[in-house]
Amino acid sequence: MANTPRTTDAQVIAVLLEDYDAEEAPSLTRSIKWASLIVDRLETCAETKGLDLTDEELTEIETNLAAHKYTGSDKPYQSRSTSGATGQFQGQTAMRLEATRYGQDALLL
């Protein structure tokens, strides 16, 4: 078990691209810690089943889970207009990891 995050702020921001609020630059520490705890459990579970996940796979899963967690509190826009000040956000709250493309990517991995 790693006990320390495998991913970094920079890796998560690189996945989020325009979905990260670079102007406000909110901390990703909580999202990364949450993702790391889940991936630690995943790694332990995989080991007990005789599966060997690479460091690269675990890092990729953790990065996408952290991005998913971040977008739970700062939902990405699906569409927006500036004059009318309207916006439509991505995802559905009842869908768990399936709610964001980052959660979907983590599940696929």
C-alpha positions in Angstrom: 0.0 0.0 0.0 1.4 3.4 -1.0 0.1 5.6 1.9 1.2 8.6 -0.1 -0.4 10.0 -3.2 0.8 8.7 -6.5 -0.5 11.7 -8.5 0.3 15.4 -8.3 -1.6 18.6 -8.7 0.0 19.1 -12.1 -1.1 15.6 -13.3 -4.7 16.2 -12.2 -4.7 19.7 -13.8 -3.4 18.2 -17.0 -6.3 15.8 -17.1 -8.9 18.5 -16.2 -7.6 21.0 -18.8 -10.3 23.7 -19.2 -12.4 22.1 -16.4 -9.8 23.4 -13.8 -10.3 26.9 -12.5 -6.8 28.2 -13.1 -7.7 31.7 -12.2 -8.8 30.8 -8.7 -6.4 27.9 -8.5 -8.2 25.9 -5.8 -6.2 23.3 -3.9 -6.4 19.7 -5.2 -5.0 18.3 -1.9 -8.4 17.0 -0.6 -9.3 15.4 -4.0 -6.0 13.7 -4.3 -6.0 12.4 -0.8 -9.5 11.0 -1.4 -8.4 9.3 -4.6 -5.3 8.0 -3.0 -7.3 6.3 -0.2 -9.5 4.6 -2.7 -6.6 3.4 -4.9 -4.7 2.1 -1.8 -7.8 -0.1 -1.1 -8.0 -1.1 -4.8 -4.4 -2.1 -4.8 -4.8 -4.2 -1.7 -7.9 -5.9 -3.1 -6.2 -6.6 -6.4 -3.2 -8.2 -4.6 -5.5 -10.5 -2.5 -7.0 -11.7 -5.8 -3.6 -12.3 -7.4 -3.8 -9.3 -9.8 -0.8 -7.1 -10.3 -1.6 -3.5 -11.2 1.3 -1.4 -12.4 2.3 1.9 -10.8 1.4 3.6 -14.1 -2.2 2.1 -13.9 -2.6 3.0 -10.3 -1.4 6.6 -10.9 -3.8 6.9 -13.9 -6.7 5.7 -11.8 -5.8 8.0 -8.9 -5.4 11.0 -11.2 -8.8 10.4 -12.8 -10.5 9.8 -9.4 -9.0 13.1 -8.1 -10.3 14.9 -11.2 -13.7 13.3 -10.6 -13.7 14.4 -7.0 -12.7 18.0 -7.9 -15.5 18.3 -10.5 -18.0 17.3 -7.8 -17.4 20.6 -6.1 -16.6 22.7 -9.2 -18.9 21.3 -12.0 -17.6 21.8 -15.5 -19.8 23.7 -18.0 -21.5 21.7 -20.7 -22.6 25.0 -22.2 -22.6 28.7 -21.2 -23.5 32.1 -22.5 -22.0 35.3 -21.2 -24.6 37.9 -22.2 -27.5 36.1 -20.7 -25.4 34.7 -17.8 -26.8 31.2 -18.2 -24.9 28.0 -17.8 -25.5 24.3 -18.0 -23.3 21.9 -16.1 -22.0 18.4 -17.0 -22.9 15.3 -15.1 -25.8 14.0 -13.0 -25.4 13.7 -9.2 -27.2 10.3 -8.9 -24.7 8.6 -11.2 -21.7 8.2 -8.8 -18.5 7.7 -10.8 -20.4 7.6 -14.0 -21.4 11.3 -13.5 -18.1 12.6 -15.0 -15.9 11.5 -17.8 -13.0 11.3 -15.2 -15.0 8.9 -13.1 -15.9 6.9 -16.2 -12.2 6.7 -17.2 -11.2 5.5 -13.7 -13.9 2.8 -13.9 -12.6 1.7 -17.3 -9.1 1.4 -16.0 
